[in-house]
Amino acid sequence: IALFHGARAIGGLYLRDALDALEARSPLVRCTPCVSGPDVPPGIANGRVVDIAFDRHRDLRGWAMFVCGLPEMVHEARARAVLAGVE
């Protein structure tokens, strides 16, 4: 499971402790917090969550994908997922 959680500012990343604990308990889970605005602390990916996720996972054949968020971001992610091989 690759979970990408994005926000404009660090304060928008909710449930960070719970997601960190989940990742620590399971070698099958990888959580990547992403901040697209300024003032990105160390350990947080810097940039738009859609760009970061698709840069790290270019071939998604055989994957399932679940997306939520702003409608424009969801639409972009769906289009990019199809191009990357998600059925």
C-alpha positions in Angstrom: 0.0 0.0 0.0 1.4 3.3 -1.1 -0.5 6.2 0.6 0.2 9.7 -0.5 -1.3 12.4 1.7 -1.0 16.0 0.4 -1.8 19.5 1.7 -0.8 23.0 0.9 0.6 23.5 4.4 2.0 21.1 7.1 -1.1 21.8 9.3 -3.3 20.2 6.6 -1.7 16.8 7.1 -4.1 15.2 9.6 -3.6 11.9 11.3 0.2 11.9 10.9 0.9 10.1 14.1 -1.6 7.3 13.2 -0.2 7.0 9.7 3.3 6.9 11.0 2.3 4.2 13.5 0.6 2.2 10.7 3.7 2.4 8.5 5.9 1.3 11.5 3.8 -1.8 12.2 3.5 -3.0 8.6 6.2 -3.5 6.0 3.4 -3.5 3.4 2.5 0.2 4.0 4.4 3.2 2.9 3.0 6.6 3.8 4.3 9.8 2.0 3.2 13.1 3.4 3.4 15.9 0.8 3.3 19.7 1.2 3.0 21.9 -1.9 3.4 25.3 -0.2 6.4 27.0 1.3 8.0 26.0 4.6 8.3 22.2 4.0 9.9 20.5 7.0 12.5 17.8 6.7 11.0 14.3 6.0 8.1 15.7 4.1 7.9 15.5 0.3 7.9 18.9 -1.3 5.4 19.4 -4.2 2.0 18.5 -5.5 0.8 15.1 -4.2 -0.3 14.0 -7.7 3.1 14.8 -9.2 5.0 13.1 -6.3 2.9 9.9 -6.4 3.1 9.5 -10.2 6.8 10.3 -10.3 7.4 7.5 -7.8 5.0 5.0 -9.4 5.2 5.3 -13.2 3.9 1.8 -14.1 0.6 1.0 -12.3 -0.5 -2.0 -14.3 -2.2 -4.4 -11.8 -2.7 -1.8 -9.2 -5.9 -0.5 -7.7 -6.1 3.2 -6.9 -8.3 5.2 -4.6 -8.3 9.0 -4.8 -10.0 11.7 -2.8 -9.7 15.4 -2.5 -10.4 18.5 -4.5 -12.3 17.6 -7.7 -9.7 19.0 -10.0 -7.0 17.0 -8.3 -9.1 13.8 -8.4 -9.8 14.3 -12.1 -6.1 14.8 -12.9 -5.1 11.8 -10.9 -7.7 9.6 -12.6 -6.4 10.6 -16.0 -2.8 10.0 -15.1 -3.7 6.7 -13.5 -5.3 5.4 -16.8 -2.1 6.5 -18.7 0.0 4.7 -16.1 -1.9 1.4 -16.6 -4.7 1.4 -13.9 -7.8 -0.3 -15.3 
